[in-house]
Amino acid sequence: MHGRPRKAPKPEEEAASVAKAQKLRALQTQFFSFHHNKIYTKEAVELSAKLLEINPESYTAWNYRKLAVEHYLSQPDCNPDLIKSVLDDELRVVENALRQNFKSYGAWHHRKWVISKGHSSVDNELRLLDKFQKADSRNFHAWNYRRFVAESMKRSEQDELKYTEDMIYKNFSNYSAWHNRSVLLSALFEKKAEGFLSKEKVLPEEYEFIHQAIFTDPDDQSGWFYHLWLLDQTVTTDSPLLASSWPGHGYDVLLVEDRCYNGSAFSPFTALHSDSGSFPIVLYFNQPVGGVSSSTVTVECGFNKNEDLLWKPLSASNSQTARVWVAHLKIPSSDLHSTVEVSVGHSKGIISTRGFEYSHPSMFSFKVRVQPMERDFSQVSVAESISLREENFKIYGTQSEESIINSFNQLSIKNGHESTASNWRSEALAKEIECFRELLSLMDCKIGKLTLARLLMAYDVMSYPFANKLVHSEEVLELYSDLMKLDPTHYQYYKDEHSMVLLQKVTSSKESLLQHCFQYKDSVSSAICGPICLRLNNLSLSRMGAFEKLLWVQMLDLSDNELQSIEGLEAMQLLSCLSLRNNKLRSLTALEPLRKLKLLRVLDISYNQIGDHSIDTTRYLCSSPLSHSVGSESNKDETVTSGVALIDNWEAFYIFKDFNLNQLDIVGNTIADEKFKSVLVKIMPKLKQLDGKLLG
């Protein structure tokens, strides 16, 4: 059992164990003979029962008994009395096995299978469960089976809810009872049962209930887990919402065919370079959704048919559900001025992973202007490389701050219907904050501090969705800093949460964001206002977030942080220049989110830890080109590509093969020897610079 130290067995215990093993081997030998020969005589079936009494975890024996039952029930002389007798014997065998080990998966599954036959009374099952739950009230097998029995008996969720309440009052530390309560309430909310039409009345009562457990024993984790579930129910809306988009509503997009010029009438947020004459439309939802297509999202413009647009989910798991969806809109060069209107959810079909429909249709529009090439960028010397170093930036001019601020105001989708519905949520969170401040004034409680940090952030997000103001961010950052010191075992978790809060703070207001926006000193032409770089360098970030506020970014400096993962970066579809210099990326497969960034041209991953570790902990997250799962992406005959042995370099091939990089820096990684660099050059024939050196 968990937490119990092993003790050396006594001689008599060893002797008993040896005798049991010998008996078990003898039974197994005879049993397998019966099983393989499909012998279902009374003697054979009784022998399997003896085997299961000794070893209830013998899945083969349980499956054998299922076959035996089916054999008896298929006989011509089978009658209701025989059926009842056979199934009653099975229930008796299961009960005997559970007395040996009432956490036996096979035994509980077999009992469920027998009851599902529909010939046995379920009335006795609750009495049996009471016996087992008195022996161990937290046995999750028994609770799972209870849910099955309650459903079979058509027992109401309200009755079961009362039962969980009684069990919790007997033992506040009953995690399984708390979990069952969350399952029942979720079902009642989904059904909109009487008394459960709105969370507004139910959740405050549940908060009062859980306070009794938490304040009685703050060190017990069971109540805290239920409180976390309540917090999620409070802050998460059932119906998915469109959080932000690119382009934003009211944007004036300048599309330059070969070079991004930022004319005075256009914001640097919206000027975009495109080789193909197309640009991405990005939809960012507040939760993963599926069903985004030309049927559920309508794009109206004079030059492109809505049906021609293909919407793709941006998900690291290649799932058909995602928070972020993208489609590429192609603009003909002959159409220099256009207006585009995007309608989301006016037709049904967008559904969250929790099964709720997108029920609040949204619409945004923007203008597109195509600027023909004014200078042949191909004639610019390749030596004029892009380097995101301190000396290449200057503070963004005050004369251009207004354009950035105006663009920032257009980044988010305003969901006005949520303002009134959020009032009760904000009030509930305010009461919880007051409650946990009181708890922490009485004792130093790590999980109390963690909960307070979560509550404060949730309250800020809920209360200030339009002001873009995080009132409690400094306090939350301090709480996570304290937790990193108090609980070093979970340091990385607190560090990640600290990073997320810091990013929310940076992107929460126009003023704070502006402090991190710098103008790149464009070496191509000093007469042109260079592109804007968002510099989030040297912030000790271990995790990225706040992507819904960063969809506009084309140049991003994340150097000198502590990033081990860049999950979520795939949402930033406009990225053309990215620095991940001097972080803690441990493998090439950690770069997989970058595969979805089709505009990326400059990448700096120098001075990371790629190749330091013999075991790639993220490798299993990437599909091997040699596996069947990526048949649509890789040519099965492509065992050698441009002289690169695929089987020896599949990670590099898989990550870099679709890149259109002009410039790559990989120096300072263990993997970056001359042999590996030659592999990269073969994989990316368009690469012009590698580690600052021109390629011939």
N, C-alpha and C positions, 0 to 999 in steps of 0.2 A: 504493500500500500504506500501511498505518497507520504514522504517524510518519516517513514519508519526505518530505522537502521537494521541492517541484516545481522542476524545472530547465527553463530556457528551451531549447527544441529547437534543434538545429543545422540549418543550411539543408538538408543532405542528408536529415535526418530529416523535415523539413517536406515536402519533395518526395515522399518515400516515403509519407507519410501522405495527401497529396493523391491520389497514384496509387491507393492502396488504397481511398480513399473513392469514386473514380470507378468502379473495378472493382466495388465493392460495390453502388453504385447501379445499374449496368448489370445485374448478376446479379439484384438484387431486382426490377427492372422485369420481366425475363423470367420470374422465378420466380412473381411474383404473377399474371402472365397464365396460367401453367400451373395455378396453384392455383385461381383463380376459375373456370376452365373445366373443372376436374376432370380434368386430363390427367395420366395416370400412366404415360407411356411411359418406356422406359429412359433416354432423353435427359433427360426432365424430372426424373426421380428423381436422376440423376447431377448435374444442375445444383444441386439442393437440397443435395447433399453438398458441392459446392464452396462454396456460400454458408455452410454451417455450419463449414467449415474456417476461413473468414475471420471469421465472427461466430457463435461457439457459443451465444450468448445469444438467437438468433432463435427464439422460442417458436413462431411461426407455421410456420417451416420444420420444426421437430420434429413439430408436429401434422400437417403435410402428409405427412411420412414415415409416420406412424401410419396415416393414411387410405390411403396407397399400399400399405402392408403388408396392411391389411384387404382392399383391392381384389384383390391377388394371391392371397391365401389363399381368397378366395371364388370363384375361377375353377373351372369344371368339371374342367379338366385338372390341377388342383393335386394333387400327390403328396408323400410324405414328403421326398423328395430336394429338391423345389422349396421346400418350407417351410423346410428346413434352410439352403438356399442364401440365401433371402430374409432370414432372421433373422441369419445369419452376416454378411451385408452390413451390416445395421443395427448389429451389435456393432462391426464394423470402423469404420463412420462415427463412432460414439460415441467409440471409442478415439482416432481422429484428432482429434476435436474436443477431447477432454480433454488431448491433448498441447499444444493451443493455450492452453487454460484449464482446468486441472484443478479449478477451483472453479465450473464452470458448472452451475447448477441444472438447466437444461433437459437437458443431456447425461446427468447422473446419473439423472434421472427417466426419460429415454427408455430407458436401459440396464435400469433396473428393470422397465420395462414389457415389454421384449423377453424378459427372463429369466422374467417371470411367465407368458409364453405356454406355458411348460413343454416347449418343443421344443429347448432349448439346454442344454448341459452347464454345470453351475455349478462344476465342478472347477477350471476355468481362472480363475474369478473371483478366488479367493484369491491366486493367483499374480500376477494383474494388480494387485490391491490392494497386494500387497507392494511392487511397483514404485512405485506412487503414494505409498505411505506412507514409502518411503525418500526420495522427493523432498521430501515435507512430512509428517512424522509426526503433525502436529496437524490435518491437513485434516479438518474435521468432516464434509464430504460423503463422504469415503472411509470414515469410521467409521460413519456412518449406513448406507451401502451394505453395509458389512461385517456389520452386525447383520441386514440383510435376507438376505444370502447365507448367514450362519450358520444362520438359521432355516430357509431353503430346504434346506440340506444336513442338517438335523437335528443340527447340531453342538452338543455339550453346552455349557451355560453354564460348567461347570468348565474345559473346554478353552479357551474364550474368556477366562476369568478369568486363566488362566496366560499367555495371549498378552498381555493388558494389563499383567501384571506384568513380562514381558520388555521391553515397549515403555517402561514407566516406568523400569526400570533403565537403559535406554539414554539416557533423557532425562527427568529429574525434572520438567521444565517442560512436559510433554505434557498439557495440560489435557484434550484430547479422550480420552486414555487413562484419566485419572482419572474423567472423566464416564462413560465406558463401563463402568468398574468399578462405579460406583454403580448403573448400570442393571442390570448382571448380578446384583449382590448383591441388589437389590430383588426381581428375578425369583426368585432362589433362596430368599429368605426367604418369598415368597408361596407358592411351591410346597412349602415345607418339605422341600426336597431333603435327601438324606443328608449329614450334616455341617453342615447349615444349619437345623436344626430350631429352634435358639434363637440369638438375637443375643448371648446371654451369653458364648458361647465365641468367636464370630467377631469381634465388634467390638473387644475388647481387642487382638487380633492386628492388626487393621486400624489401630488407633491406633499400635502399634509401627511398622508399615510406613510410615505417613505421617510419623512423627517423623524418619525418615531424610531425607525430602525437605525438611521444614521446617528442620531444623537444618543441613542442607547449604547451603541458600540461603534464608534467611528473607525476602529481598526478593522472591522469586518467588511470584506469587499462586496458581499452579495447585494446590499442595498445601493452601493455606489454604482454598480452596473445597471441596476434598474433606473437610477436617477439619470444616468447617461442616456438611456433609452427615452426617458421622458423629455430630456432636453432636445433630443433629435426630433421627437414628435412635435415639440413646441416650435422649433425654428424652421422645420422643413415643410414647405407647402406641398400639398398632395399633387396638384396639377403642375407640370413643368412650365417654366417661364423662359423667355428669351432674355438673357442677361445683357448681352452686348453683341455688336456686329461690326464687321468691317466690309465696306465703308459704313460709317455711321450716318444717321439721319441728317440731311442737310449738307453733307460733305460735297466739296468741289474737288474731284479727283483729276489730277494732271497725269496723263499717261504719256511717257516719253519713250520713243521707240528704241533709243540706244543709250541715252544718258539722262539721268534724273536732274532736270533743271528746276529750281524752285523760284518760279516767277513771283513777283511782288503780290499778285492777287491770290496766290495759293499758299496754303500752309505747308510746312515741311512734313506735317503729319500725313498729307494726302498726295504728295508728288511721288510717282512710282515709275521705276524703270522696268521695261518689259521687252524682251527680245522677240516674243511671239505675238505681240499685239493683244494679249489677253491679260486679265488680272483676276485674282481670287475674290469671291464673295464668301465671307466667313460668318457663320452663325454659331454663337456661343450660348448654350443653354445652362440653366442652374443645376441640372442633373442629367445623367445619361438618358438619351431618347433614341428611338428607332423610328423608321417610317418617313424620314425626310426624303422627299423626291419631288419631281416636277409636278406631281399631283397635289402635294401638300404645301409646296412653296412655289409661288408664282412670281416670275421675274418678267416685267413688262418693259420693253424698249423697242425702238423701231427697227433694229438691225439684227435681232437674234430671236429665234423661236424658243419659247419656254421649254418645249419638249426636248430641245437639243442639249439642255443642261443636265449634266450628270453629277448628282450630289454624292459625296463620299464621306464616310465617317472617319475622323482622325482619332484612332485608338491604337494604343501600343499592343493590344491583344488581338488586333485584326477582327474585332467583334463588329456586328452590324448595328450596335448601339454605341453612342458616344456623346459626350458633352459638346464636342466641336464637329461641325460639318462644313464642307467646303465644296464649291463649284467654281469653275473657271469660265468667265464671260469674255468672249472674243469680240474686240471692237474693230470694225473695218477702218482702214486708214482714210477712207473717203468720208467717213462720218466724224467730223472734227468736234462736233458739239452734240451731246446726247443727254437725255434725262432717263434714269433707271428707277423703277419702282419695284420694291420687293414686298410681297405679302406672305406672311408666315401663318399657317394654321387656319386659314379661312375654309379649307376643306379638311375633314377629319382624316386621321391616319397617323399623326405624330403621337407616339405613346411612350411613356417613361418605362424604365425597367421594372418599376413597381406596379405597372399596369394602369396608370392614370393617363387620361388623354390630355393633350395640349388644348386647353379650353379658353385661352385668352388670346385671340388673333392679334397679330402685330403687323405693322406696316412701316417701312422706312424708305426714303427716296434719296437719291444723290445725283449729282451731275458729273459727267465725264467729258474731259477735253483732251483730245489727242494732239500732241505737239510733235510735228515732224522733226527729224534729226537736224540739228543746227551745226553739228560738228562731227566729223568722222572720228569716233572714239577709238576705232581700231588703229589709227595712226599715232595714238599716244604711246609713248615709250612704256614698254612693259616694266621697266625698271622702277617706274613710279608706283611702287606697291603700297598697299594700305596697311598701316600699322597702328593698332589701337593702343598706343603708348601715351603717357601723360603729356609729352612735349607736342603731340599732334592735335591737341584739343584747346579750345578756348571757350570761355563762358559765353553762353548764348546771348546775343545782343538784346538789350532792353527794347529796342525798336521792334523786335520780332516776338516779344513775349505775348503780346495781345493775340497774335495768330495762333500760338500754341494753346493759350487759355481757351480761346473760342473752339478750337478743335477738341480739347479735353472735354468740354461740355457736351460734345456730341458722341462721346465714346459709348455711353451706356444707353440701354433701352429703358424708358420710363414706364413702369408698370403701375399706373395710378390706382388700379383696382385693388392693389395690395395694401394701400395706406390705412384704410379703415379696418380691414381684416387683421392688421398687425397690432392694433391697439391692445387687445387682450394678451397677445403674446409678449409685448413689451412690459406690460404690467406684471405678468407672471414672472418674467425674468428679473424684474426689479425687486420683487419680493424674495426671490431665491438669492439674489446678490446680498440683500440685507441679512437674510438668514445665515449665509455662510460667512459673512463678515463677523457676525456674532459668534459663530462656532470657532473661527480662527482667533478671536479675541480671548477665548477660554483655553485653547490648546494649540500646540504646533502640530498640524496634521498635513502630511504631504498630499494625500489624495484630496483633502479639503482645498488646498492651494490650487491644485490642478483643476478642480471643479470650478473654483472661483474664476480662474483665468478663462476657462471655456465660457462661463456665463457672461463675463464682461465683454468678451469679443462678440458673442452672440447678440448681446444687448446693443452694442454699438452698430452692428450690421443691421439689426432689426429696427432700431430707432432712428437711424440717420441714413436711410437709403438714398435720399435726395440731396442732403447736405454734403455727402462724401466726407464725413468728419468722424474720426475715431477718437472719442473723448478719453477712453481708458487705455489706449495703446501703451503708454509709458508704464502704467501699473502692471499690465499684463506681461510686458517684457521683463519687468523686475521680478514678477512671480516665477517666470520660467527660468530666469537666471538663478534664483534661490533654489529652485527644484534641481537644477543641474548640480548644485553643491550638496544639497541634502540627500539626493538619491542618485549617486553615480552609476548604479546598476542600469538605470533607464536614461542615462545621459543623452544618448543619441536621439531618443524620442523627444525629449524636452528641447534639444537643440534644433530639431526639425520644426517643432511648433514655434519656437522663438523666431526662426527664419521666416516662417509663413506670416507671423504677426508683423514682423519688420517690413516685409514686402507690402502687406496691406496698408501699413502706415505710410510708406513711401508713395504709394499710388492712390491714397485716399483723397488727396486734395491737389489742386492745380499748383499751389505754392510749393508743396513738398516735392512733387514730381519735377518741377522746373529746376530745382536744385541739383538734379541728376541728369539734366539735359545739357549736352555740350555740342558745340559746332566743330565738326571735323575740318581741319585745315586742308582743304582740297588741293592736292598738288597738281591737278589737271588744269585748273583755271582759277586764279585768285579773284577774277571778276564775278564768279558765280558763288552764290551763297551755298556753302557745302551742306551735305546731309547732316541730320541730327543724330547723335549717338546717345542712347540711354546708358549711362555708366553706373552699374550696380556693383562695381568692383570694390574689393577690400572691405566687405561688410560681414565677413565670417558666415556667409550663407551656406547651409548644408543641404537646403532643399529649395526648389523654386515653386512659386505660386503666383496668385493675382493675375493670371494670364488674361482674364477677361478685360483687364485695363491696359494690356500691353499688345493688343492685336495690331496696332499701328506701327510698331517698332521695326525699322529696317537695319539699324546698326545697334548691336548690343554688346556691352563689355561686362562680362562676368568674371574677369580675371581676379586672382588673389582671393579666392573664397575657399570653401571646404566642401564643394559639391561632390557627392559620390554618385548622384543620379541627376539626369536632366529630364526626367519624365514630365510630360506636359508641354514641353517646348515645341512640340509639333503643332500646337495651336497658333504659333506665331508665323503665319504663312508668308509674311512679307520680308522675313529676315534674309538679308543678302550678305551681311557681314557679322561674324560672331567670334568673340574671344572667350575661350574657356581656359586660358593660360593659368598655370599654377593653381590647379584644384586637386581633387582626390579621386578622379575618375580612374577606375582600376582595370578597365577592359575595353576593347573595341566595341563589344556588344552593348556597352552602356551608351553608345552613341546612336542607337537605333532610332530614337525620335527624330534625328536629323534627316533620315532617309525621306521623310515626308515634306521637307522644306525644298521645294523645287527651284526657288530663286536664290538659294545660298551659293555664293561665289567665293567668299573669303572665310576660312576657318582656321583658328589657332587653338590647338589642343596641346601645346607644348608644356613641358614640365608638369605632367600629371604622373600617375602611377601605373600607366598601361604597360603590362608585361612584368610588373614587380611580383605579382602573385601567380603561382603555378596553377591555382584553381580559380577559374572564372565563374564567380557566383551568379552572374547575369546571363551566362551562355545559354542556359536552358530556356530563357525567355525569348531568344531569337530562333527562328526556324532555320535549320540547316538546308542549304541548297541541295544536299544529297537526300533529303527526306521527301516523302510524298506530299507533305503539307504545303510545300511551296512550288508545286508543279506548274502553277500558273505564272509564277514569277521567274523561274529559272528554266533554261533549256536543259532537258535531261541529258542531251548529248554534249553539253558544254563542260566536259571534264578538264579541258585546258582552254584558257582564254588568253589570247595574245602572249602565249608562252608562260602563263601563270598556272601552276599546278593547283587546281581547285581544291583538291582534297587536303592539301597542306596549308592553304590560305583561305579557307572558306569564310572565316569571320571578316577578314579584310575585303574579300570579294563581295560578300553579302551587304556590308555596310556602305562601301564606297562605289560600287559598280554603277549606281544610278545618279551619282553626284555629278554636277556640272561645275566643279570648283576650278577657279583660276589660280587660287593661291592657298597653300596649306602649310602650316607649321606644326611639326610633330617632334621637334628636338626636345631632349630632356626626358624622354620616356625610354624605359629599358628596351622596349620592342623596336625602337627606331635605329636599327643598325643599317648599314649600306644595303644589305640583301633585302631587307623589308622595304626600304625606300624604292628600290628598283621594282619591287612588286607593285607598289602604289602607282608608279609612273606607268606601268603597263595596264593597270586597271583603269586609270583615269588619263586617257590620252590627251584630253583638253587642258590638263594642268600645265600652267606656265611657270609657276614658282613653287619650290619646295624648300622649306627652311631658309628662305631669303635668297636662294640661288636660282638663277635663270635656268630653265630647261631648254635644251637644244631642239 
